[in-house]
Amino acid sequence: MNSVEILSKLEEIVGKDFASNKKEDLYIYSQDPGASIPRPVDYVVMPESVEEVQQIVRYANQEKIPIVPMGGGLTLSGLVIPVKGGIVLDMKRMDEIYEINEMSRYALIGAGVTTGQLLGYLDENHPRLQPPVPDAPPSATIAGNALIHGSGYLSQKFGDHGAMINGLEVVLPNGEICKLGSCALSDSWFTRGPLPDFIGLFTSSFGTMGIITKLSIKLFPKPKMRDIVFGLAKDPKILPPLINKITHTDIAEDLLLGIQDKPDWMKGYVFIIVYITGETQGELDSKLKILKKFYRKGEARYMKVPPRISEIFLEKPQFAAKAADFRKGGGFEYVGSFIPLDKIPEIIEIGSKISLDHDIVPTMGARLIGKGHSAMFFISYSFNRADPEDVANARDALHETDKAVLELGGIPWKAELAGQKLILEKLDPNYKFLLKTIRNTLDPNGIMNPGNWEVE
């Protein structure tokens, strides 16, 4: 079937205004904000309903056309840039907030609902509830972030955002709808189990197992007051025991680390950033007093910051790229990795060396996950997007970092194609066998984001 016939069929499904193969429309879908090399896209469609998604998937199966689902398109690692051409399924029109359940504390939302949209809706209609919020622009989708094991606000207390999924509605590669979680046998989307947990098949699989159209995400009580307590450390070796002590209590809502060589006054220090909450000022003061004691005994020191700095860090979302574009030229990419707490000093040393070896200003940070069970550590590489050699330099640094993370015993997060290949090379053989078997069973025609997680 030729491109005119394919476009005509897609227009028939979603309407002429929401399907295109024009170069000017496809351009933005051929790349992302990171350092990935652009790749060609054949069509883009914007469905509005699960029925339209089903029709597109069935048609793509019939014609064996690859499909790549896309949320906000902000992963930075090229996960929604087609590897083998085909259709980009832009989910932004599926942006309905179906239900906010105050009693069971969950939000049932469409795949296109953004962080900013849900935050605004809750602030206006349910001000005592808060959602998990990623460190990304407000245009990032809630579903997209949760489905890549994203992290952000509330991760320290409650785990990565993938762990906050109660249920999914998925269009499988054959076009059938499957519901996962309590919604599989109840009208309520309140919990993930106790059932065989298939939700994990659709997290960090990057759209290779199916297309998520609805998601139930946990909501949490929103405290009346919130503040931030900074600490300062010279020696990274003190961090694991200090963090372990802080997270052993229930003091920290969130805990971040920041390491960067610009501006000059930050060079040589690790900034410890602890978010505290309470119902009264007295409760906040009590937590501040305890943290000061922890810092002092842990060979760090308390750092008082001006109100304007606190205000910036208390923003939701906290957009990490604000401090990343030291190179100028608009380029920003990073390797995030899940690592054990005790590996933080080593990854700081490794990240600094790789950055300096590539003539990039060292810029690193971490979010603690699940009360210190792990840390999402990131090493950021800025580059000049207008300079191909500078972009390639950043890609080389990313690849070197992926290898170092794996050697350290960590797991690269939302890995790009080269990073996926490194992971697969090291992965347990029976894990790979199971992954390949499940994928081939669900998607025998290989239409779902082919090129990603390809087991040979």
Stockholm file with secondary structure:
# STOCKHOLM 1.0

chainA/1-456         MNSVEILSKLEEIVGKDFASNKKEDLYIYSQDPGASIPRPVDYVVMPESVEEVQQIVRYANQEKIPIVPMGGGLTLSGLVIPVKGGIVLDMKRMDEIYEINEMSRYALIGAGVTTGQLLGYLDENHPRLQPPVPDAPPSATIAGNALIHGSGYLSQKFGDHGAMINGLEVVLPNGEICKLGSCALSDSWFTRGPLPDFIGLFTSSFGTMGIITKLSIKLFPKPKMRDIVFGLAKDPKILPPLINKITHTDIAEDLLLGIQDKPDWMKGYVFIIVYITGETQGELDSKLKILKKFYRKGEARYMKVPPRISEIFLEKPQFAAKAADFRKGGGFEYVGSFIPLDKIPEIIEIGSKISLDHDIVPTMGARLIGKGHSAMFFISYSFNRADPEDVANARDALHETDKAVLELGGIPWKAELAGQKLILEKLDPNYKFLLKTIRNTLDPNGIMNPGNWEVE
#=GR chainA/1-456 SS CCHHHHHHHHHHHHCGGGEECCHHHHGGGGCCSSSCCCCCCCEEECCCSHHHHHHHHHHHHHHTCCEEEESSSCCSSSTTSCSSCCEEEECTTCCCEEEEETTTTEEEEETTCBHHHHHHHHHHHCTTEECCEESSCTTSBHHHHHTTTCCEETHHHHCCGGGGEEEEEEECTTSCEEEEEGGGTSSCCCCCCSSCCCGGGGSSSTTSSCEEEEEEEECEECCSEEEEEEEEESCGGGHHHHHHHHHHTTCCSEEEEEEECCSGGGTTCEEEEEEEEESSHHHHHHHHHHHHHHHHHTTCEEECCCHHHHHHHTSSSCCGGGGTCCSSSEEEEEEEEEECGGGHHHHHHHHHHHHHHTTCCCEEEEEEETTTTEEEEEEEEEEETTCHHHHHHHHHHHHHHHHHHHHHTCEEESCCHHHHHHHHHHSCHHHHHHHHHHHHHHCTTCCBSTTTTCCC
#=GC SS_cons         CCHHHHHHHHHHHHCGGGEECCHHHHGGGGCCSSSCCCCCCCEEECCCSHHHHHHHHHHHHHHTCCEEEESSSCCSSSTTSCSSCCEEEECTTCCCEEEEETTTTEEEEETTCBHHHHHHHHHHHCTTEECCEESSCTTSBHHHHHTTTCCEETHHHHCCGGGGEEEEEEECTTSCEEEEEGGGTSSCCCCCCSSCCCGGGGSSSTTSSCEEEEEEEECEECCSEEEEEEEEESCGGGHHHHHHHHHHTTCCSEEEEEEECCSGGGTTCEEEEEEEEESSHHHHHHHHHHHHHHHHHTTCEEECCCHHHHHHHTSSSCCGGGGTCCSSSEEEEEEEEEECGGGHHHHHHHHHHHHHHTTCCCEEEEEEETTTTEEEEEEEEEEETTCHHHHHHHHHHHHHHHHHHHHHTCEEESCCHHHHHHHHHHSCHHHHHHHHHHHHHHCTTCCBSTTTTCCC
//
